[in-house]
Every structure is written in C-alpha cells, then in structure tokens.
Amino acid sequence: MKETLTDIRTRRSCRKYRPEQITEEELSTVLEAATWTPTGRGMQSPQLVVVQDAATLKQLSVLNGSFMGWGPDKDPMYGAPTAVLVFTDTTIPTGRDDSALMMGTLMLAAHSTGLGSCWINRGKEMFDTAEGRELMQKWGVADKYEGLAICILGYPAEGGILAPKPRREDYIIRA
Ligand SMILES: Cc1cc2nc3c(=O)[nH]c(=O)nc-3n(C[C@H](O)[C@H](O)[C@H](O)COP(=O)(O)O)c2cc1C
C-alpha cells in the first residue's frame, strides 16, 4: 500500500518525450490496469483506443491543437509515441465520471510502470468534428460514444517533468 501512496504523490505530467516507442509489455500493463477502474454500477462504460502510428498521432495532434488556435507546427501531444484515447458512453449516466476516473488510472499505472504520461484535453471537441467521427468509425467506436481526453504515454525526456506546486492549504474542510 505504501507503494501506491508514493506513486500517487510522485506522479507528474510529462510534456517532453524520448522518440522511442514503449514496449508492448509496458503498454499492456497500463491498459490492463485501466480495465480495473471502478465504474458506475460496474458498467465498464469507457471505450479506449490506442494509437501508435506516426501519421494518426500527427493527425490527432493537429486536430487537438486547432481548438487552441494552434498551427500544425505546435504539438499539444508533446511528441509522445503512444496515445490512449478515452471515450465516454453518452447513454450511461456516469459515463463521463467513469471515463475521467479511467484517465486517472491510466496516468497512475503509467507512472507505476516507469512511463511518463499527461492528460490531453479537448477530446469532446476533437471527436465532435466530422474528421473525428470518421476516425471513430474507422476504429469501430460505436456512435453512442463521445471523446473525453487522451492519455499520452512515453519515456520522459530531460526537462519534461516540472516540480509540483505546493498543495492548497484550504483543500480540506473537516466539518
Ligand atoms: C481535466 C484535466 C485537463 C488537462 N488538460 C491538459 C492539457 O490539455 N494539456 C496539458 O499539457 N496538461 C493537461 N492537464 C495536466 C495538468 O495541467 C496537470 O495535471 C496539472 O498541472 C498538475 O500537474 P501534475 O500532473 O504534474 O501534478 C490536464 C489535467 C486534467 C486533470
């Protein structure tokens, strides 16, 4: 249990990655851990899609950056070689909660496996577009899903991880 607490405290977002791909074993470890995420009524509602090919990663990066007004030269996915896309089941009342919690599991499991990770937002915007919907169809993601976020994965490069901010002193009210 101590290890779990240490992992929770020491996980940080990584925003610079080495170019080499993570191993299949590391990827499966992280993905398998994610399937143990608690979900509302145990419905296991999220859908995950793993992307590792350079052309699709670039397409996702450009699409994601477009919602911040970025051009194709700026990479909101920080050159990470693996992206785990998390989709939300819109027919399940807890769908968004389930998917957000799964993002948390993915990031913690990545850290515990020695990988860097980061939550990349704007998944809903990305997959509400015709381009995004086309990708979902190609991957076989059912229509009832919408995008939530992307968990990028890779080996951290130097300078990719910043020191954490101190924790808010008024985070907790003991009533
Ligand atoms: C809902 C959510 C959205 C986030 N979106 C982004 C994002 O789009 N790009 C990014 O670089 N980091 C994103 N992050 C990462 C946060 O910026 C990061 O978790 C926060 O600054 C704390 O740093 P730490 O993860 O290193 O502890 C997001 C995190 C969350 C939980």
The ligand as an SDF file (V2000), in Angstrom:
LIG
                    3D

 31 33  0  0  0  0  0  0  0  0999 V2000
   -9.0240   17.7030  -16.6600 C   0  0  0  0  0  0  0  0  0  0  0  0
   -7.5700   17.9180  -16.9920 C   0  0  0  0  0  0  0  0  0  0  0  0
   -7.2300   18.5030  -18.1920 C   0  0  0  0  0  0  0  0  0  0  0  0
   -5.8800   18.6720  -18.5220 C   0  0  0  0  0  0  0  0  0  0  0  0
   -5.5560   19.1300  -19.7730 N   0  0  0  0  0  0  0  0  0  0  0  0
   -4.2490   19.2300  -20.1180 C   0  0  0  0  0  0  0  0  0  0  0  0
   -3.8840   19.5750  -21.4410 C   0  0  0  0  0  0  0  0  0  0  0  0
   -4.7160   19.7220  -22.3280 O   0  0  0  0  0  0  0  0  0  0  0  0
   -2.5640   19.7040  -21.7170 N   0  0  0  0  0  0  0  0  0  0  0  0
   -1.5960   19.5170  -20.7670 C   0  0  0  0  0  0  0  0  0  0  0  0
   -0.4230   19.6850  -21.0700 O   0  0  0  0  0  0  0  0  0  0  0  0
   -1.9090   19.1440  -19.5000 N   0  0  0  0  0  0  0  0  0  0  0  0
   -3.2100   18.9890  -19.1710 C   0  0  0  0  0  0  0  0  0  0  0  0
   -3.5440   18.5550  -17.9160 N   0  0  0  0  0  0  0  0  0  0  0  0
   -2.4950   18.2760  -16.9250 C   0  0  0  0  0  0  0  0  0  0  0  0
   -2.4980   19.3240  -15.7970 C   0  0  0  0  0  0  0  0  0  0  0  0
   -2.0500   20.5510  -16.3160 O   0  0  0  0  0  0  0  0  0  0  0  0
   -1.6140   18.8220  -14.6570 C   0  0  0  0  0  0  0  0  0  0  0  0
   -2.1590   17.6300  -14.1350 O   0  0  0  0  0  0  0  0  0  0  0  0
   -1.5050   19.8550  -13.5380 C   0  0  0  0  0  0  0  0  0  0  0  0
   -0.8170   20.9940  -13.9920 O   0  0  0  0  0  0  0  0  0  0  0  0
   -0.8010   19.3030  -12.3100 C   0  0  0  0  0  0  0  0  0  0  0  0
    0.4780   18.8360  -12.6530 O   0  0  0  0  0  0  0  0  0  0  0  0
    0.9250   17.3260  -12.3840 P   0  0  0  0  0  0  0  0  0  0  0  0
    0.0330   16.4470  -13.2270 O   0  0  0  0  0  0  0  0  0  0  0  0
    2.3600   17.2660  -12.8210 O   0  0  0  0  0  0  0  0  0  0  0  0
    0.7550   17.0400  -10.9380 O   0  0  0  0  0  0  0  0  0  0  0  0
   -4.8660   18.3330  -17.5750 C   0  0  0  0  0  0  0  0  0  0  0  0
   -5.2360   17.7240  -16.3790 C   0  0  0  0  0  0  0  0  0  0  0  0
   -6.5600   17.4940  -16.0920 C   0  0  0  0  0  0  0  0  0  0  0  0
   -6.9120   16.7680  -14.8160 C   0  0  0  0  0  0  0  0  0  0  0  0
  1  2  1  0
  2  3  1  0
  2 30  2  0
  3  4  2  0
  4  5  1  0
  4 28  1  0
  5  6  2  0
  6  7  1  0
  6 13  1  0
  7  8  2  0
  7  9  1  0
  9 10  1  0
 10 11  2  0
 10 12  1  0
 12 13  2  0
 13 14  1  0
 14 15  1  0
 14 28  1  0
 15 16  1  0
 16 17  1  0
 16 18  1  0
 18 19  1  0
 18 20  1  0
 20 21  1  0
 20 22  1  0
 22 23  1  0
 23 24  1  0
 24 25  2  0
 24 26  1  0
 24 27  1  0
 28 29  2  0
 29 30  1  0
 30 31  1  0
M  END
$$$$
